[in-house]
Structure formats: C-alpha cells, structure tokens
Amino acid sequence: MSNALKELDKAELVNLERLAYLLKGLSPAELETLEILLDEEASQTIAQSLRELEEKKGIPIDEW
C-alpha cells in the first residue's frame, strides 16, 4: 500500500474505494462525459456555446 493511502483515515479510504467502484462501473460514454466535465477548458467552451445558443448567436448549419 502506498504511503498516501496509509496516511488517509479509514473514512477517507472507504470513500476512495467507493469512488473507485463507481468509476469502474461507468460506461465508455459516461467516462467520456466525466472527462469533459473535469476539463475546465472544455466546460467553459460548452458553457459559452450554450449561452450563444440561448442568445440566438449561433451560425445556421447551412452557413458553415
């Protein structure tokens, strides 16, 4: 066991084990979504795109 794990108290270790269990159960699509949500730049780009969509600032697909 690594030194980092040894330093965690039991409650923290249980939470990490639960997190690991949950992550192992994710589908590829769910993992990809999680990666995007954890990527600050991607999250900002998505948020900006959603704001632009709400403000009708989008480019029609036939004008791409």
N, CA, C and O atoms as a Maestro MAE file, in Angstrom:
{
 s_m_m2io_version
 :::
 2.0.0
}

f_m_ct {
 s_m_title
 :::
 protein
 m_atom[256] {
  # First column is atom index #
  i_m_mmod_type
  r_m_x_coord
  r_m_y_coord
  r_m_z_coord
  i_m_residue_number
  s_m_chain_name
  s_m_pdb_residue_name
  s_m_pdb_atom_name
  i_m_atomic_number
  :::
  1 25 0.847 -1.174 0.000 1 A "MET " " N  " 7
  2 3 0.000 0.000 0.000 1 A "MET " " CA " 6
  3 2 0.894 1.238 0.000 1 A "MET " " C  " 6
  4 15 1.917 1.272 0.683 1 A "MET " " O  " 8
  5 25 0.504 2.250 -0.765 2 A "SER " " N  " 7
  6 3 1.330 3.447 -0.866 2 A "SER " " CA " 6
  7 2 1.266 4.261 0.421 2 A "SER " " C  " 6
  8 15 0.349 4.110 1.228 2 A "SER " " O  " 8
  9 25 2.257 5.125 0.592 3 A "ASN " " N  " 7
  10 3 2.297 5.980 1.779 3 A "ASN " " CA " 6
  11 2 1.088 6.905 1.836 3 A "ASN " " C  " 6
  12 15 0.571 7.198 2.914 3 A "ASN " " O  " 8
  13 25 0.643 7.360 0.676 4 A "ALA " " N  " 7
  14 3 -0.512 8.257 0.640 4 A "ALA " " CA " 6
  15 2 -1.747 7.560 1.191 4 A "ALA " " C  " 6
  16 15 -2.512 8.158 1.947 4 A "ALA " " O  " 8
  17 25 -1.946 6.302 0.820 5 A "LEU " " N  " 7
  18 3 -3.108 5.569 1.315 5 A "LEU " " CA " 6
  19 2 -2.991 5.283 2.805 5 A "LEU " " C  " 6
  20 15 -3.996 5.279 3.516 5 A "LEU " " O  " 8
  21 25 -1.777 5.044 3.283 6 A "LYS " " N  " 7
  22 3 -1.575 4.774 4.699 6 A "LYS " " CA " 6
  23 2 -1.923 5.990 5.554 6 A "LYS " " C  " 6
  24 15 -2.357 5.847 6.697 6 A "LYS " " O  " 8
  25 25 -1.730 7.194 4.992 7 A "GLU " " N  " 7
  26 3 -1.976 8.416 5.735 7 A "GLU " " CA " 6
  27 2 -3.458 8.779 5.806 7 A "GLU " " C  " 6
  28 15 -3.855 9.579 6.653 7 A "GLU " " O  " 8
  29 25 -4.265 8.212 4.941 8 A "LEU " " N  " 7
  30 3 -5.691 8.510 4.948 8 A "LEU " " CA " 6
  31 2 -6.356 7.851 6.140 8 A "LEU " " C  " 6
  32 15 -5.997 6.742 6.534 8 A "LEU " " O  " 8
  33 25 -7.326 8.543 6.706 9 A "ASP " " N  " 7
  34 3 -8.062 7.863 7.770 9 A "ASP " " CA " 6
  35 2 -9.048 6.891 7.138 9 A "ASP " " C  " 6
  36 15 -9.269 6.926 5.928 9 A "ASP " " O  " 8
  37 25 -9.630 6.043 7.938 10 A "LYS " " N  " 7
  38 3 -10.468 4.962 7.434 10 A "LYS " " CA " 6
  39 2 -11.660 5.482 6.628 10 A "LYS " " C  " 6
  40 15 -12.008 4.898 5.602 10 A "LYS " " O  " 8
  41 25 -12.282 6.558 7.072 11 A "ALA " " N  " 7
  42 3 -13.446 7.113 6.366 11 A "ALA " " CA " 6
  43 2 -13.052 7.582 4.968 11 A "ALA " " C  " 6
  44 15 -13.772 7.342 3.999 11 A "ALA " " O  " 8
  45 25 -11.918 8.246 4.873 12 A "GLU " " N  " 7
  46 3 -11.460 8.711 3.568 12 A "GLU " " CA " 6
  47 2 -11.155 7.542 2.653 12 A "GLU " " C  " 6
  48 15 -11.463 7.592 1.462 12 A "GLU " " O  " 8
  49 25 -10.558 6.495 3.188 13 A "LEU " " N  " 7
  50 3 -10.227 5.322 2.396 13 A "LEU " " CA " 6
  51 2 -11.494 4.642 1.883 13 A "LEU " " C  " 6
  52 15 -11.541 4.207 0.732 13 A "LEU " " O  " 8
  53 25 -12.510 4.550 2.721 14 A "VAL " " N  " 7
  54 3 -13.781 3.960 2.304 14 A "VAL " " CA " 6
  55 2 -14.384 4.781 1.171 14 A "VAL " " C  " 6
  56 15 -14.893 4.216 0.203 14 A "VAL " " O  " 8
  57 25 -14.333 6.093 1.278 15 A "ASN " " N  " 7
  58 3 -14.864 6.955 0.226 15 A "ASN " " CA " 6
  59 2 -14.097 6.769 -1.073 15 A "ASN " " C  " 6
  60 15 -14.699 6.743 -2.147 15 A "ASN " " O  " 8
  61 25 -12.785 6.641 -0.991 16 A "LEU " " N  " 7
  62 3 -11.988 6.421 -2.200 16 A "LEU " " CA " 6
  63 2 -12.293 5.065 -2.828 16 A "LEU " " C  " 6
  64 15 -12.360 4.938 -4.050 16 A "LEU " " O  " 8
  65 25 -12.473 4.063 -1.988 17 A "GLU " " N  " 7
  66 3 -12.816 2.744 -2.514 17 A "GLU " " CA " 6
  67 2 -14.175 2.780 -3.198 17 A "GLU " " C  " 6
  68 15 -14.360 2.162 -4.246 17 A "GLU " " O  " 8
  69 25 -15.122 3.498 -2.614 18 A "ARG " " N  " 7
  70 3 -16.451 3.634 -3.229 18 A "ARG " " CA " 6
  71 2 -16.346 4.375 -4.553 18 A "ARG " " C  " 6
  72 15 -16.982 3.987 -5.533 18 A "ARG " " O  " 8
  73 25 -15.555 5.432 -4.590 19 A "LEU " " N  " 7
  74 3 -15.358 6.177 -5.825 19 A "LEU " " CA " 6
  75 2 -14.752 5.281 -6.901 19 A "LEU " " C  " 6
  76 15 -15.199 5.299 -8.048 19 A "LEU " " O  " 8
  77 25 -13.742 4.502 -6.539 20 A "ALA " " N  " 7
  78 3 -13.117 3.589 -7.495 20 A "ALA " " CA " 6
  79 2 -14.133 2.589 -8.022 20 A "ALA " " C  " 6
  80 15 -14.159 2.296 -9.218 20 A "ALA " " O  " 8
  81 25 -14.970 2.064 -7.135 21 A "TYR " " N  " 7
  82 3 -16.008 1.108 -7.534 21 A "TYR " " CA " 6
  83 2 -16.979 1.761 -8.524 21 A "TYR " " C  " 6
  84 15 -17.339 1.156 -9.534 21 A "TYR " " O  " 8
  85 25 -17.394 2.980 -8.234 22 A "LEU " " N  " 7
  86 3 -18.319 3.681 -9.119 22 A "LEU " " CA " 6
  87 2 -17.687 3.966 -10.483 22 A "LEU " " C  " 6
  88 15 -18.333 3.808 -11.519 22 A "LEU " " O  " 8
  89 25 -16.430 4.383 -10.475 23 A "LEU " " N  " 7
  90 3 -15.745 4.687 -11.731 23 A "LEU " " CA " 6
  91 2 -15.594 3.450 -12.604 23 A "LEU " " C  " 6
  92 15 -15.724 3.528 -13.826 23 A "LEU " " O  " 8
  93 25 -15.321 2.310 -11.978 24 A "LYS " " N  " 7
  94 3 -15.183 1.068 -12.745 24 A "LYS " " CA " 6
  95 2 -16.488 0.676 -13.418 24 A "LYS " " C  " 6
  96 15 -16.475 -0.009 -14.441 24 A "LYS " " O  " 8
  97 25 -17.612 1.102 -12.859 25 A "GLY " " N  " 7
  98 3 -18.911 0.743 -13.402 25 A "GLY " " CA " 6
  99 2 -19.415 1.669 -14.491 25 A "GLY " " C  " 6
  100 15 -20.476 1.421 -15.065 25 A "GLY " " O  " 8
  101 25 -18.682 2.728 -14.789 26 A "LEU " " N  " 7
  102 3 -19.129 3.675 -15.804 26 A "LEU " " CA " 6
  103 2 -18.963 3.104 -17.203 26 A "LEU " " C  " 6
  104 15 -18.012 2.374 -17.484 26 A "LEU " " O  " 8
  105 25 -19.898 3.446 -18.071 27 A "SER " " N  " 7
  106 3 -19.801 3.054 -19.471 27 A "SER " " CA " 6
  107 2 -18.775 3.957 -20.154 27 A "SER " " C  " 6
  108 15 -18.401 4.990 -19.599 27 A "SER " " O  " 8
  109 25 -18.315 3.581 -21.350 28 A "PRO " " N  " 7
  110 3 -17.385 4.457 -22.081 28 A "PRO " " CA " 6
  111 2 -17.956 5.861 -22.303 28 A "PRO " " C  " 6
  112 15 -17.227 6.849 -22.213 28 A "PRO " " O  " 8
  113 25 -19.246 5.947 -22.591 29 A "ALA " " N  " 7
  114 3 -19.862 7.260 -22.808 29 A "ALA " " CA " 6
  115 2 -19.868 8.081 -21.515 29 A "ALA " " C  " 6
  116 15 -19.632 9.289 -21.538 29 A "ALA " " O  " 8
  117 25 -20.138 7.420 -20.397 30 A "GLU " " N  " 7
  118 3 -20.126 8.115 -19.111 30 A "GLU " " CA " 6
  119 2 -18.721 8.568 -18.738 30 A "GLU " " C  " 6
  120 15 -18.547 9.655 -18.188 30 A "GLU " " O  " 8
  121 25 -17.725 7.749 -19.029 31 A "LEU " " N  " 7
  122 3 -16.333 8.148 -18.765 31 A "LEU " " CA " 6
  123 2 -15.941 9.352 -19.608 31 A "LEU " " C  " 6
  124 15 -15.265 10.262 -19.128 31 A "LEU " " O  " 8
  125 25 -16.367 9.355 -20.863 32 A "GLU " " N  " 7
  126 3 -16.061 10.486 -21.736 32 A "GLU " " CA " 6
  127 2 -16.728 11.757 -21.220 32 A "GLU " " C  " 6
  128 15 -16.123 12.829 -21.236 32 A "GLU " " O  " 8
  129 25 -17.965 11.640 -20.766 33 A "THR " " N  " 7
  130 3 -18.673 12.787 -20.190 33 A "THR " " CA " 6
  131 2 -17.943 13.298 -18.953 33 A "THR " " C  " 6
  132 15 -17.788 14.506 -18.775 33 A "THR " " O  " 8
  133 25 -17.500 12.388 -18.107 34 A "LEU " " N  " 7
  134 3 -16.761 12.771 -16.903 34 A "LEU " " CA " 6
  135 2 -15.468 13.494 -17.274 34 A "LEU " " C  " 6
  136 15 -15.112 14.492 -16.647 34 A "LEU " " O  " 8
  137 25 -14.773 12.999 -18.279 35 A "GLU " " N  " 7
  138 3 -13.534 13.652 -18.722 35 A "GLU " " CA " 6
  139 2 -13.807 15.082 -19.172 35 A "GLU " " C  " 6
  140 15 -13.045 15.996 -18.856 35 A "GLU " " O  " 8
  141 25 -14.895 15.273 -19.908 36 A "ILE " " N  " 7
  142 3 -15.244 16.619 -20.378 36 A "ILE " " CA " 6
  143 2 -15.594 17.519 -19.203 36 A "ILE " " C  " 6
  144 15 -15.163 18.671 -19.150 36 A "ILE " " O  " 8
  145 25 -16.374 16.996 -18.260 37 A "LEU " " N  " 7
  146 3 -16.762 17.795 -17.106 37 A "LEU " " CA " 6
  147 2 -15.569 18.187 -16.247 37 A "LEU " " C  " 6
  148 15 -15.577 19.249 -15.623 37 A "LEU " " O  " 8
  149 25 -14.556 17.350 -16.209 38 A "LEU " " N  " 7
  150 3 -13.361 17.644 -15.419 38 A "LEU " " CA " 6
  151 2 -12.367 18.537 -16.157 38 A "LEU " " C  " 6
  152 15 -11.432 19.062 -15.552 38 A "LEU " " O  " 8
  153 25 -12.566 18.709 -17.463 39 A "ASP " " N  " 7
  154 3 -11.689 19.547 -18.279 39 A "ASP " " CA " 6
  155 2 -12.228 20.979 -18.244 39 A "ASP " " C  " 6
  156 15 -13.248 21.276 -18.866 39 A "ASP " " O  " 8
  157 25 -11.554 21.847 -17.528 40 A "GLU " " N  " 7
  158 3 -12.021 23.223 -17.327 40 A "GLU " " CA " 6
  159 2 -12.219 23.954 -18.659 40 A "GLU " " C  " 6
  160 15 -13.221 24.646 -18.839 40 A "GLU " " O  " 8
  161 25 -11.287 23.810 -19.577 41 A "GLU " " N  " 7
  162 3 -11.393 24.495 -20.864 41 A "GLU " " CA " 6
  163 2 -12.605 23.991 -21.655 41 A "GLU " " C  " 6
  164 15 -13.350 24.783 -22.232 41 A "GLU " " O  " 8
  165 25 -12.796 22.677 -21.677 42 A "ALA " " N  " 7
  166 3 -13.939 22.110 -22.390 42 A "ALA " " CA " 6
  167 2 -15.248 22.566 -21.758 42 A "ALA " " C  " 6
  168 15 -16.200 22.892 -22.467 42 A "ALA " " O  " 8
  169 25 -15.299 22.590 -20.433 43 A "SER " " N  " 7
  170 3 -16.508 23.037 -19.734 43 A "SER " " CA " 6
  171 2 -16.832 24.490 -20.052 43 A "SER " " C  " 6
  172 15 -17.997 24.843 -20.239 43 A "SER " " O  " 8
  173 25 -15.809 25.329 -20.113 44 A "GLN " " N  " 7
  174 3 -16.018 26.740 -20.446 44 A "GLN " " CA " 6
  175 2 -16.505 26.898 -21.885 44 A "GLN " " C  " 6
  176 15 -17.375 27.724 -22.160 44 A "GLN " " O  " 8
  177 25 -15.948 26.112 -22.798 45 A "THR " " N  " 7
  178 3 -16.364 26.174 -24.195 45 A "THR " " CA " 6
  179 2 -17.820 25.764 -24.345 45 A "THR " " C  " 6
  180 15 -18.580 26.403 -25.072 45 A "THR " " O  " 8
  181 25 -18.205 24.696 -23.656 46 A "ILE " " N  " 7
  182 3 -19.593 24.233 -23.705 46 A "ILE " " CA " 6
  183 2 -20.525 25.290 -23.114 46 A "ILE " " C  " 6
  184 15 -21.575 25.578 -23.689 46 A "ILE " " O  " 8
  185 25 -20.153 25.866 -21.978 47 A "ALA " " N  " 7
  186 3 -20.978 26.894 -21.343 47 A "ALA " " CA " 6
  187 2 -21.150 28.101 -22.264 47 A "ALA " " C  " 6
  188 15 -22.246 28.649 -22.378 47 A "ALA " " O  " 8
  189 25 -20.070 28.509 -22.916 48 A "GLN " " N  " 7
  190 3 -20.133 29.642 -23.840 48 A "GLN " " CA " 6
  191 2 -21.038 29.305 -25.027 48 A "GLN " " C  " 6
  192 15 -21.842 30.136 -25.449 48 A "GLN " " O  " 8
  193 25 -20.911 28.113 -25.553 49 A "SER " " N  " 7
  194 3 -21.745 27.689 -26.672 49 A "SER " " CA " 6
  195 2 -23.221 27.678 -26.291 49 A "SER " " C  " 6
  196 15 -24.072 28.084 -27.084 49 A "SER " " O  " 8
  197 25 -23.527 27.215 -25.083 50 A "LEU " " N  " 7
  198 3 -24.917 27.201 -24.624 50 A "LEU " " CA " 6
  199 2 -25.466 28.620 -24.459 50 A "LEU " " C  " 6
  200 15 -26.621 28.885 -24.788 50 A "LEU " " O  " 8
  201 25 -24.628 29.531 -23.945 51 A "ARG " " N  " 7
  202 3 -25.056 30.937 -23.826 51 A "ARG " " CA " 6
  203 2 -25.344 31.519 -25.203 51 A "ARG " " C  " 6
  204 15 -26.354 32.197 -25.395 51 A "ARG " " O  " 8
  205 25 -24.459 31.258 -26.164 52 A "GLU " " N  " 7
  206 3 -24.641 31.768 -27.514 52 A "GLU " " CA " 6
  207 2 -25.908 31.194 -28.154 52 A "GLU " " C  " 6
  208 15 -26.620 31.892 -28.876 52 A "GLU " " O  " 8
  209 25 -26.175 29.934 -27.885 53 A "LEU " " N  " 7
  210 3 -27.380 29.299 -28.409 53 A "LEU " " CA " 6
  211 2 -28.627 29.973 -27.840 53 A "LEU " " C  " 6
  212 15 -29.569 30.258 -28.579 53 A "LEU " " O  " 8
  213 25 -28.636 30.229 -26.532 54 A "GLU " " N  " 7
  214 3 -29.769 30.896 -25.898 54 A "GLU " " CA " 6
  215 2 -29.956 32.312 -26.436 54 A "GLU " " C  " 6
  216 15 -31.082 32.800 -26.528 54 A "GLU " " O  " 8
  217 25 -28.853 32.971 -26.792 55 A "GLU " " N  " 7
  218 3 -28.902 34.342 -27.305 55 A "GLU " " CA " 6
  219 2 -29.101 34.366 -28.821 55 A "GLU " " C  " 6
  220 15 -29.053 35.429 -29.440 55 A "GLU " " O  " 8
  221 25 -29.320 33.214 -29.404 56 A "LYS " " N  " 7
  222 3 -29.534 33.083 -30.862 56 A "LYS " " CA " 6
  223 2 -28.352 33.631 -31.657 56 A "LYS " " C  " 6
  224 15 -28.534 34.221 -32.722 56 A "LYS " " O  " 8
  225 25 -27.134 33.433 -31.135 57 A "LYS " " N  " 7
  226 3 -25.924 33.896 -31.811 57 A "LYS " " CA " 6
  227 2 -25.275 32.790 -32.637 57 A "LYS " " C  " 6
  228 15 -24.189 32.978 -33.185 57 A "LYS " " O  " 8
  229 25 -25.932 31.647 -32.726 58 A "GLY " " N  " 7
  230 3 -25.354 30.526 -33.443 58 A "GLY " " CA " 6
  231 2 -25.292 30.757 -34.951 58 A "GLY " " C  " 6
  232 15 -25.978 31.629 -35.485 58 A "GLY " " O  " 8
  233 25 -24.484 29.985 -35.614 59 A "ILE " " N  " 7
  234 3 -24.375 30.034 -37.080 59 A "ILE " " CA " 6
  235 2 -25.244 28.910 -37.638 59 A "ILE " " C  " 6
  236 15 -25.048 27.747 -37.286 59 A "ILE " " O  " 8
  237 25 -26.207 29.245 -38.509 60 A "PRO " " N  " 7
  238 3 -27.031 28.197 -39.101 60 A "PRO " " CA " 6
  239 2 -26.152 27.167 -39.810 60 A "PRO " " C  " 6
  240 15 -25.127 27.507 -40.401 60 A "PRO " " O  " 8
  241 25 -26.565 25.924 -39.741 61 A "ILE " " N  " 7
  242 3 -25.736 24.840 -40.286 61 A "ILE " " CA " 6
  243 2 -25.508 25.000 -41.786 61 A "ILE " " C  " 6
  244 15 -24.468 24.578 -42.292 61 A "ILE " " O  " 8
  245 25 -26.440 25.589 -42.497 62 A "ASP " " N  " 7
  246 3 -26.255 25.759 -43.942 62 A "ASP " " CA " 6
  247 2 -25.288 26.903 -44.268 62 A "ASP " " C  " 6
  248 15 -24.972 27.125 -45.437 62 A "ASP " " O  " 8
  249 25 -24.820 27.624 -43.258 63 A "GLU " " N  " 7
  250 3 -23.834 28.696 -43.460 63 A "GLU " " CA " 6
  251 2 -22.426 28.311 -42.993 63 A "GLU " " C  " 6
  252 15 -21.506 29.127 -43.047 63 A "GLU " " O  " 8
  253 25 -22.265 27.076 -42.538 64 A "TRP " " N  " 7
  254 3 -20.951 26.622 -42.081 64 A "TRP " " CA " 6
  255 2 -19.971 26.587 -43.194 64 A "TRP " " C  " 6
  256 15 -18.813 26.227 -42.985 64 A "TRP " " O  " 8
  :::
 }
 m_bond[255] {
  # First column is bond index #
  i_m_from
  i_m_to
  i_m_order
  :::
  1 1 2 1
  2 2 3 1
  3 3 4 2
  4 3 5 1
  5 5 6 1
  6 6 7 1
  7 7 8 2
  8 7 9 1
  9 9 10 1
  10 10 11 1
  11 11 12 2
  12 11 13 1
  13 13 14 1
  14 14 15 1
  15 15 16 2
  16 15 17 1
  17 17 18 1
  18 18 19 1
  19 19 20 2
  20 19 21 1
  21 21 22 1
  22 22 23 1
  23 23 24 2
  24 23 25 1
  25 25 26 1
  26 26 27 1
  27 27 28 2
  28 27 29 1
  29 29 30 1
  30 30 31 1
  31 31 32 2
  32 31 33 1
  33 33 34 1
  34 34 35 1
  35 35 36 2
  36 35 37 1
  37 37 38 1
  38 38 39 1
  39 39 40 2
  40 39 41 1
  41 41 42 1
  42 42 43 1
  43 43 44 2
  44 43 45 1
  45 45 46 1
  46 46 47 1
  47 47 48 2
  48 47 49 1
  49 49 50 1
  50 50 51 1
  51 51 52 2
  52 51 53 1
  53 53 54 1
  54 54 55 1
  55 55 56 2
  56 55 57 1
  57 57 58 1
  58 58 59 1
  59 59 60 2
  60 59 61 1
  61 61 62 1
  62 62 63 1
  63 63 64 2
  64 63 65 1
  65 65 66 1
  66 66 67 1
  67 67 68 2
  68 67 69 1
  69 69 70 1
  70 70 71 1
  71 71 72 2
  72 71 73 1
  73 73 74 1
  74 74 75 1
  75 75 76 2
  76 75 77 1
  77 77 78 1
  78 78 79 1
  79 79 80 2
  80 79 81 1
  81 81 82 1
  82 82 83 1
  83 83 84 2
  84 83 85 1
  85 85 86 1
  86 86 87 1
  87 87 88 2
  88 87 89 1
  89 89 90 1
  90 90 91 1
  91 91 92 2
  92 91 93 1
  93 93 94 1
  94 94 95 1
  95 95 96 2
  96 95 97 1
  97 97 98 1
  98 98 99 1
  99 99 100 2
  100 99 101 1
  101 101 102 1
  102 102 103 1
  103 103 104 2
  104 103 105 1
  105 105 106 1
  106 106 107 1
  107 107 108 2
  108 107 109 1
  109 109 110 1
  110 110 111 1
  111 111 112 2
  112 111 113 1
  113 113 114 1
  114 114 115 1
  115 115 116 2
  116 115 117 1
  117 117 118 1
  118 118 119 1
  119 119 120 2
  120 119 121 1
  121 121 122 1
  122 122 123 1
  123 123 124 2
  124 123 125 1
  125 125 126 1
  126 126 127 1
  127 127 128 2
  128 127 129 1
  129 129 130 1
  130 130 131 1
  131 131 132 2
  132 131 133 1
  133 133 134 1
  134 134 135 1
  135 135 136 2
  136 135 137 1
  137 137 138 1
  138 138 139 1
  139 139 140 2
  140 139 141 1
  141 141 142 1
  142 142 143 1
  143 143 144 2
  144 143 145 1
  145 145 146 1
  146 146 147 1
  147 147 148 2
  148 147 149 1
  149 149 150 1
  150 150 151 1
  151 151 152 2
  152 151 153 1
  153 153 154 1
  154 154 155 1
  155 155 156 2
  156 155 157 1
  157 157 158 1
  158 158 159 1
  159 159 160 2
  160 159 161 1
  161 161 162 1
  162 162 163 1
  163 163 164 2
  164 163 165 1
  165 165 166 1
  166 166 167 1
  167 167 168 2
  168 167 169 1
  169 169 170 1
  170 170 171 1
  171 171 172 2
  172 171 173 1
  173 173 174 1
  174 174 175 1
  175 175 176 2
  176 175 177 1
  177 177 178 1
  178 178 179 1
  179 179 180 2
  180 179 181 1
  181 181 182 1
  182 182 183 1
  183 183 184 2
  184 183 185 1
  185 185 186 1
  186 186 187 1
  187 187 188 2
  188 187 189 1
  189 189 190 1
  190 190 191 1
  191 191 192 2
  192 191 193 1
  193 193 194 1
  194 194 195 1
  195 195 196 2
  196 195 197 1
  197 197 198 1
  198 198 199 1
  199 199 200 2
  200 199 201 1
  201 201 202 1
  202 202 203 1
  203 203 204 2
  204 203 205 1
  205 205 206 1
  206 206 207 1
  207 207 208 2
  208 207 209 1
  209 209 210 1
  210 210 211 1
  211 211 212 2
  212 211 213 1
  213 213 214 1
  214 214 215 1
  215 215 216 2
  216 215 217 1
  217 217 218 1
  218 218 219 1
  219 219 220 2
  220 219 221 1
  221 221 222 1
  222 222 223 1
  223 223 224 2
  224 223 225 1
  225 225 226 1
  226 226 227 1
  227 227 228 2
  228 227 229 1
  229 229 230 1
  230 230 231 1
  231 231 232 2
  232 231 233 1
  233 233 234 1
  234 234 235 1
  235 235 236 2
  236 235 237 1
  237 237 238 1
  238 238 239 1
  239 239 240 2
  240 239 241 1
  241 241 242 1
  242 242 243 1
  243 243 244 2
  244 243 245 1
  245 245 246 1
  246 246 247 1
  247 247 248 2
  248 247 249 1
  249 249 250 1
  250 250 251 1
  251 251 252 2
  252 251 253 1
  253 253 254 1
  254 254 255 1
  255 255 256 2
  :::
 }
}
